[in-house]
Amino acid sequence: MTNASSTLLHHIGADDVPSDSGAVFALRSPTNGSLVAQVARGSGVEVDRAVASARAAFDAWSVVPAPARGEVLFRAAALLQSRKDAIAEVMAREMGKRLEEARGDIQEAIDTAYYAGSEGRRLFGHTAPSELSDKMGFTLRRPIGVVGVITAWNFPVAVPSWKILPALLCGNTIVWKPAEEAPASGAMFAQALWDAGLPPGALNIVHGFGEEVGAAIVAHPDTRVLAFTGSTPVGRAIAETGGRMLKRVSLEMGGKNPVIVMPDADLGLAVDGVLWGAFGTAGQRCTATSRLIVVGDVHARMIATLVERAKAMRLGDPLDAATEVGPLVSEAQRSRVHGFVERAIAAGATLRCGGGLPTEPSLQGGWFYPPTVIDEVARGSELAMSEVFGPVLAVIRASSFDEAIEIANEVPFGLSSSIYTRDVNQAMRAVHRLQSGITYVNAPTIGAEAHFPFGGVKDTGNGHREGGWGPYEFFTEIKTVYIDYSGTLQRAQIDNREG
Ligand code: UN1
């Protein structure tokens, strides 16, 4: 993975290789700016080579029996388990996620590996009776070819695992561009697969930036499938190119996830859930709680406690077990987050806590931003409508259940949502009416489990789901097989429809 001078290299076929150009970029810790690694900076040249390697590996990998492909994933799961602490530490250093959460990120990949591995003994098709005598029909699932995978930095192992493991299990081969902010833990995830016996070329990595590497993967005529997690504008561009080239494209994009709290809710539980949903992973999840919709007198009964608890959350080094909120991933991300806060306040919203760059000397070396609660956020305003991707919670008042649902649904995104109530009828009405791919009842908007479908509606996605059973359909083509054992020419639609 790394050479003597600790440069993280591309992985093409069986080899770790630098860029032809020799170009590298520095990967720095968002906590203190220290150098984590130099990383090879790829281009279309390396992408071409990686796609050729994946193509060459496809013939052999695609005919390995699916249960045997599953065995590789089981072995990788065990290796990830034994390397979990080591990978978590690298992840925490490179992108700032707290160690405990970094372990959770890897655990999600382990869970996915066991699920995907066992799918090797299913990959079910269908059978149905033929309309003719002595004839039958059934379907098989066939691998497609080379899959281009492009992922975000906020879940450097879990989210890639949702794409890579099902794609491999189905017999495809892969070219992956990990996020440039978190390539090192991603490479350790891949190493577990290579060490588990994945044949050379089945999983190739090209490091680098979206415009240079991602775009080349998307536009390459031989990547028949594209799986992407990231921003909605980039996802749209991928869908445009993929659409023109008739590729199969799965997109996982932004969120603006609401929690509705009803007056009959357990407010202590709601406060716990909102704090975890909004400020866990420093708000850098696409599932993060970014809107709190308080109904009726909940505002008066809940906000003070929420703010007091948010203020007390400890910012610090993600490697320190006492830390509750780590840094944001980069300076650019922090100024973006701060910009949203400043504009919301200028537009008349009320800052309840946070909202400024920390002044503690110990936090000066990193991109820290405090848990921020902004109250009286106006419906339709920028902070009410846009994804922030940071520890910023917008509080919006609603006078009724119906109005709360209306507010929840008036954003362009639809990934996750939640309602806190003790009324089962109301909860079920919300489940049906909330426009999101995932709805929680009496739980925060984050924390999806690996064996359930994950994805969103509206501008969050393009109709596909990761996790659960869906990816095995996405990463395969259906082959329909007819077997005629009548020994005669039978003509469908004719021989059985006389007169
Ligand atoms: C993401 O933020 O891109 O449900 C994924 C969750 C995690 C996955 C988040 N299991 O919050």
Residues whose N, C-alpha, C, O or C-beta is under 5 A from the ligand:
A	BS01	UN1	F155 Q284 R285 C286 T287 I446 G447 A448
